[in-house]
Structures are given as structure tokens and as C-alpha cells.
Amino acid sequence: VTVRDCDPQKPSYQIRRLDADDASAVRQLRLAALEACPTAFLASLADESRLTVADFAERLAAPDAIFGACADEALIGMAGFAVKKALKARHKGVVWGVYAHPTWRGQGVAEALMRAVIDYARGQVEVVQLAVVTENLVARRLYERLGFQPYGIEKRAMKVDGRYLDEEHSALIF
Ligand SMILES: CC(C)(COP(=O)(O)OP(=O)(O)OC[C@H]1O[C@@H](n2cnc3c(N)ncnc32)[C@H](O)[C@@H]1OP(=O)(O)O)[C@@H](O)C(=O)NCCC(=O)NCCS
């Protein structure tokens, strides 16, 4: 999965807002995430493998955005942001699809991506919401560290292979 504009000289990873030219790489990473982590996301591989590169390009376009982490020209992490479409909800945005490639975990990739999303969201909305499966303690700690405040638990939010998963809903209010 290659991404333009990454500096291969730098040893670590870089965070940047992805653009339409990255749509194919985003699609690949997103589908890999859905395949690897079926209980982490509400969306499923079956749902999203139908989406085209053009569909992902739409998710990259303002006011929505996707931030990527790249290392050695490969996209190794992502975090999406979408502004609610309804007129009376346009002051709210949702974070979706936070993912770090397994070999890059525990190195601050997701935190750096989330900080980039929050910086961007500050200029777009007043409230940022997200949902996280209650058993996903790493992700929950990350979001709380960044100031997201849980406001409710949705029981049985997902059903995966016959098993129910609850989701914690959190918000960051600017
Ligand atoms: C959840 C997920 C996105 C976290 O990604 P990550 O890049 O590993 O996250 P971070 O590195 O920013 O933080 C994770 C932990 O590593 C620690 N960490 C951060 N930088 C570090 C560093 N340089 N060295 C060692 N540890 C570090 C963080 O303190 C954190 O520790 P904690 O869980 O004890 O609080 C990743 O595990 C993932 O993709 N999981 C599968 C999909 C998923 O669950 N997505 C979230 C859906 S809501």
C-alpha cells in the first residue's frame, strides 16, 4: 500500500491528511482492517468491499477527512472524520476507522492520528463523537487520554458470529 509524499529517509512515520490520490491505498488499508479486526468496527468487510475507490475519495473530501500514518511509503495507519449531514447535526462530527497496522502498534501511531483529527475537527465542528467496543481497552484508554468523555453504553451494539458486543459512546466537546 503506497502513499505519495512520504519521506523514506525518516525512520519513523509521518501523519498527514490524505487526498484523492490516496483513495486506493485507503481502501486497501480499510479492507485489511475490517478483515483483521471484525469485532473492532461496526462496518464489515462484506459491507465495505463493495465500495469503490471513488466512494473512498468522497470520504476524503472536505468537510470530511481521513488522516494517514505512513512509513517507508506505506500507509500503516488511518483515522477517519465525517461531519453529520443533517442540517441540525452539522455541528457534530464522528471519528471512524481508527486503525494501526499490527507491526506498528504501541508506538503512538493512533494517538498521533487522533490528535491530527481533533486539530482538524476543531475548525469544522463543535462536538466530536465516537463509539468503541467496550472490551477494546487500548482504544478506550486512548480516547479518554485525549479528552473524550463517555456518555453512554449501547448494549448489543453489534452481533458478530452470534456474539453480542456493547459499545461505549464518547464525545469531545470543544
Ligand atoms: C486501538 C489501536 C488503533 C491503537 O493503535 P496504536 O497505534 O497501537 O495506539 P498508540 O500507540 O497510540 O497507543 C496504544 C498504547 O501504546 C502506548 N504507546 C504510545 N506510544 C508508545 C511508545 N512510543 N512506546 C511504547 N508504548 C507507546 C500508549 O501509551 C498506549 O498504551 P496504553 O494502552 O497502556 O494506554 C490499534 O491497537 C488497532 O488498530 N487496533 C485494532 C483496531 C481497533 O481496535 N481500532 C479502534 C476502533 S474504535
The ligand as an SDF file (V2000), in Angstrom:
LIG
                    3D

 48 50  0  0  0  0  0  0  0  0999 V2000
   -6.5100    0.5950   19.0410 C   0  0  0  0  0  0  0  0  0  0  0  0
   -5.3420    0.9070   18.1040 C   0  0  0  0  0  0  0  0  0  0  0  0
   -5.8370    1.8140   16.9890 C   0  0  0  0  0  0  0  0  0  0  0  0
   -4.2390    1.5990   18.8890 C   0  0  0  0  0  0  0  0  0  0  0  0
   -3.1990    1.9250   17.9880 O   0  0  0  0  0  0  0  0  0  0  0  0
   -1.7090    2.2300   18.4860 P   0  0  0  0  0  0  0  0  0  0  0  0
   -1.0250    2.9680   17.4110 O   0  0  0  0  0  0  0  0  0  0  0  0
   -1.0770    0.9880   18.9730 O   0  0  0  0  0  0  0  0  0  0  0  0
   -2.0150    3.1900   19.7170 O   0  0  0  0  0  0  0  0  0  0  0  0
   -0.9710    4.0630   20.4890 P   0  0  0  0  0  0  0  0  0  0  0  0
    0.4160    3.5380   20.2730 O   0  0  0  0  0  0  0  0  0  0  0  0
   -1.2060    5.4810   20.1980 O   0  0  0  0  0  0  0  0  0  0  0  0
   -1.4080    3.7720   21.9770 O   0  0  0  0  0  0  0  0  0  0  0  0
   -1.5230    2.4080   22.4050 C   0  0  0  0  0  0  0  0  0  0  0  0
   -0.6570    2.1640   23.6070 C   0  0  0  0  0  0  0  0  0  0  0  0
    0.7150    2.2720   23.2710 O   0  0  0  0  0  0  0  0  0  0  0  0
    1.3390    3.1800   24.1720 C   0  0  0  0  0  0  0  0  0  0  0  0
    2.4020    3.9030   23.4820 N   0  0  0  0  0  0  0  0  0  0  0  0
    2.2830    5.0120   22.7300 C   0  0  0  0  0  0  0  0  0  0  0  0
    3.4720    5.3870   22.2650 N   0  0  0  0  0  0  0  0  0  0  0  0
    4.3680    4.4850   22.7130 C   0  0  0  0  0  0  0  0  0  0  0  0
    5.7630    4.3220   22.5740 C   0  0  0  0  0  0  0  0  0  0  0  0
    6.4800    5.1720   21.8430 N   0  0  0  0  0  0  0  0  0  0  0  0
    6.3370    3.2580   23.1510 N   0  0  0  0  0  0  0  0  0  0  0  0
    5.6180    2.3820   23.8670 C   0  0  0  0  0  0  0  0  0  0  0  0
    4.2700    2.4960   24.0490 N   0  0  0  0  0  0  0  0  0  0  0  0
    3.6830    3.5360   23.4930 C   0  0  0  0  0  0  0  0  0  0  0  0
    0.2620    4.0920   24.5950 C   0  0  0  0  0  0  0  0  0  0  0  0
    0.5580    4.7160   25.8380 O   0  0  0  0  0  0  0  0  0  0  0  0
   -0.8730    3.1370   24.7290 C   0  0  0  0  0  0  0  0  0  0  0  0
   -0.7340    2.4250   25.9410 O   0  0  0  0  0  0  0  0  0  0  0  0
   -1.9680    2.0910   26.8640 P   0  0  0  0  0  0  0  0  0  0  0  0
   -2.9040    1.2570   26.0520 O   0  0  0  0  0  0  0  0  0  0  0  0
   -1.3740    1.3590   28.0040 O   0  0  0  0  0  0  0  0  0  0  0  0
   -2.5740    3.4040   27.2450 O   0  0  0  0  0  0  0  0  0  0  0  0
   -4.7250   -0.3810   17.4930 C   0  0  0  0  0  0  0  0  0  0  0  0
   -4.4620   -1.2970   18.5310 O   0  0  0  0  0  0  0  0  0  0  0  0
   -5.6210   -1.0380   16.4690 C   0  0  0  0  0  0  0  0  0  0  0  0
   -5.5600   -0.7150   15.2900 O   0  0  0  0  0  0  0  0  0  0  0  0
   -6.4590   -1.9820   16.9200 N   0  0  0  0  0  0  0  0  0  0  0  0
   -7.3840   -2.6940   16.0510 C   0  0  0  0  0  0  0  0  0  0  0  0
   -8.4730   -1.7820   15.5310 C   0  0  0  0  0  0  0  0  0  0  0  0
   -9.1510   -1.0140   16.6410 C   0  0  0  0  0  0  0  0  0  0  0  0
   -9.4210   -1.5460   17.6930 O   0  0  0  0  0  0  0  0  0  0  0  0
   -9.4430    0.2560   16.3410 N   0  0  0  0  0  0  0  0  0  0  0  0
  -10.1880    1.1240   17.2400 C   0  0  0  0  0  0  0  0  0  0  0  0
  -11.6370    1.0130   16.9540 C   0  0  0  0  0  0  0  0  0  0  0  0
  -12.5710    2.1120   17.9910 S   0  0  0  0  0  0  0  0  0  0  0  0
  1  2  1  0
  2  3  1  0
  2  4  1  0
  2 36  1  0
  4  5  1  0
  5  6  1  0
  6  7  2  0
  6  8  1  0
  6  9  1  0
  9 10  1  0
 10 11  2  0
 10 12  1  0
 10 13  1  0
 13 14  1  0
 14 15  1  0
 15 16  1  0
 15 30  1  0
 16 17  1  0
 17 18  1  0
 17 28  1  0
 18 19  1  0
 18 27  1  0
 19 20  2  0
 20 21  1  0
 21 22  1  0
 21 27  2  0
 22 23  1  0
 22 24  2  0
 24 25  1  0
 25 26  2  0
 26 27  1  0
 28 29  1  0
 28 30  1  0
 30 31  1  0
 31 32  1  0
 32 33  2  0
 32 34  1  0
 32 35  1  0
 36 37  1  0
 36 38  1  0
 38 39  2  0
 38 40  1  0
 40 41  1  0
 41 42  1  0
 42 43  1  0
 43 44  2  0
 43 45  1  0
 45 46  1  0
 46 47  1  0
 47 48  1  0
M  END
$$$$
